[in-house]
Amino acid sequence: MRRALQLVLVFVTAGLGSAYSGEVIDRIVAVVNRGVVLQSDVELAVRYEAFLEGRAVGEVSDKDYRKALDRLVDQELLRQEMGEALTIPASEVQARVAEIRSQFPEGRVESDWQARLGKYGLTSADLAERVRVQLELWRFVELRLRPNVRVDDSAVDSYYRDEFLPRLRESGAEDVPLTEVSARIRQILVERNVDQLLSAWLHNLRDQSEVHLELDKHSPGVVSSAERVANKAQ
């Protein structure tokens, strides 16, 4: 996704012969400082998200497309902050792919799994690459933000009293002593605080950056893109 604007324009114009025949090669849908997001990036992200959620590709809406675009803009901002890519071991990527696969009945048989991927216009390589990028960004965010998070005992006590116990009682379960769940609660609060810091950080990055959504200049493209997502998976 992260490519210099000039290189992308070269890539697009290199297919001029196909363009004359009416075939759309690709187009820029967002410019993020010195990087770009292509329509193909968004379509892949939408198909991947529908795949994980178990939704039919035909159910993808323009709203889903726009949300995916916003997330890709955030990812590009983080990628630019990261600079050098972090190295994610192949074993870690494979373990996460195996975890995803185990969540679907089709994951038990290779031919069924490949058929499920094909329904969403995905390949095993597409899935592994999406997982690698997510792990890379998660690792970067944790390295940058987690050291700034501190959760004291009073915060754990408050969560246990105000959130944990009420939910437990609503479910009809018996109370669990704080000593047995304090570590889990602390982890929940750490992740909650990291999420809050990340939201604030992304907000600041957007304020300090030049982000242009080319989608707004081609409003019919949103609808056609949603349709293309469904067509590609057929």
C-alpha positions, 0 to 999 in steps of 0.5 A: 500500500505504501508507494510513492505517488510518482511510482503509482502514476507510472504503474497506472499509465503503464497499462494505457493499452488496457485503459483504451479497451475500457479496462480499469487498472486501478486508481488512487482513492486517498493521498496520505502525505507522501503515500497513497491508498489504491482502490485495489487496497480497499477492495482487498481489505473489504473482502478480508473483513467480510471473510473474517466476519462470515458475511457474504461479499454481496452484502458489502455496502458503500459504508463498509467500503468507506470504513475500510478506507478510513482504516487504511488511511490510519494504517498508512499514517502509522506505517509512515510513523514506523519508518523501518518495517518490524520483522514478524517471524513467519512462524508467528504469521502462520500461527495466527493464520492457523488460529483464524482457520480453526474458527471456520468449519471449512478450515479442517479440510484444505480443499474446503478452506481454499474454496472458502477463500475463493468465495471472497476472492482471496488466496492463502498469500493474501490472507498471510499478507494481511495477517503479517501487516496487522501483526506488524502494526500491532507490534509497533503500537504496543512498543510505542504506547504500552510503556506509557500505560499504568494501571494501579490497584484502585483502577482494578478495584473499580473495574471489579466492583463497577463492571466485572461483578455486575456482568457476572451477576447478570449472567447468573454466575456466582461471585469470583474473588478479586484475587482470582481475576485481578491479573485478567482485569489489569490486562483488560484495562491496559488494553483499554488504555492503549486503545484510548491512546491510539485513538488520540494519537491517530487523531493528532496524526490526521490533524498534522497530516495532509490527507486527501480522499480522492473518493469524494471527487468520484462519488460514483466510484464508491458504488462501483467499487462495492459492486466490484468487490462482489464481482471479484469474488464470483 
